[in-house]
Amino acid sequence: MWELLMGLLIGEVVGKSRVGRFVRPALKLFAIGILIASLIYTCVVLNAVRERSRDTHVHTHSIH
């Protein structure tokens, strides 16, 4: 799997060289970081939607 990913993203030469040993963990950390950031963003957005949907914020009619 890593050989295919390295071949697609960086190239075969980097995937099999000494640099590949450092790029693979960096890609793993980057992917984990994106996953954590997306989970935090999802929680914040869902919390905001839940707060806006509460009865105290929803007005059924306007006085004006």
C-alpha positions as CSV (number, residue, x, y, z in Angstrom):
1,M,0.0,0.0,0.0
2,W,2.8,2.5,0.9
3,E,4.6,1.7,-2.3
4,L,1.6,2.6,-4.3
5,L,1.0,5.7,-2.3
6,M,4.6,6.8,-2.6
7,G,4.6,6.0,-6.3
8,L,1.5,8.1,-6.9
9,L,2.3,11.1,-4.7
10,I,6.1,11.4,-4.8
11,G,7.5,8.9,-7.2
12,E,9.2,5.5,-7.1
13,V,12.7,6.9,-6.4
14,V,11.7,8.6,-3.2
15,G,9.6,5.7,-2.1
16,K,12.6,3.3,-2.2
17,S,15.3,5.7,-1.0
18,R,16.4,6.7,2.5
19,V,14.2,9.8,2.2
20,G,11.2,7.5,2.0
21,R,11.8,6.4,5.6
22,F,11.1,10.0,6.7
23,V,8.4,10.8,4.3
24,R,6.2,7.8,5.3
25,P,5.9,8.8,9.0
26,A,5.4,12.4,7.9
27,L,2.5,11.4,5.6
28,K,1.0,9.3,8.5
29,L,1.2,12.3,10.9
30,F,-0.3,14.6,8.2
31,A,-3.2,12.2,7.6
32,I,-3.8,11.8,11.4
33,G,-3.7,15.6,11.8
34,I,-6.3,16.0,9.0
35,L,-8.5,13.4,10.6
36,I,-8.3,15.1,14.1
37,A,-8.9,18.6,12.6
38,S,-11.9,17.4,10.7
39,L,-13.4,15.7,13.8
40,I,-13.0,18.9,15.8
41,Y,-14.5,21.0,13.0
42,T,-17.5,18.6,12.8
43,C,-18.1,18.8,16.5
44,V,-18.0,22.6,16.5
45,V,-20.4,22.8,13.5
46,L,-22.8,20.3,15.0
47,N,-22.7,22.1,18.3
48,A,-23.5,25.4,16.6
49,V,-26.4,23.9,14.7
50,R,-27.7,22.3,17.9
51,E,-27.5,25.6,19.8
52,R,-29.3,27.5,16.9
53,S,-32.0,24.9,16.9
54,R,-32.9,25.3,20.6
55,D,-36.4,26.7,21.3
56,T,-35.0,29.9,22.9
57,H,-33.4,30.9,19.7
58,V,-36.2,30.0,17.3
59,H,-38.9,32.6,16.9
60,T,-42.1,31.5,15.3
61,H,-43.4,35.0,14.6
62,S,-42.2,38.5,14.6
63,I,-43.7,41.4,16.6
64,H,-42.9,44.0,13.9
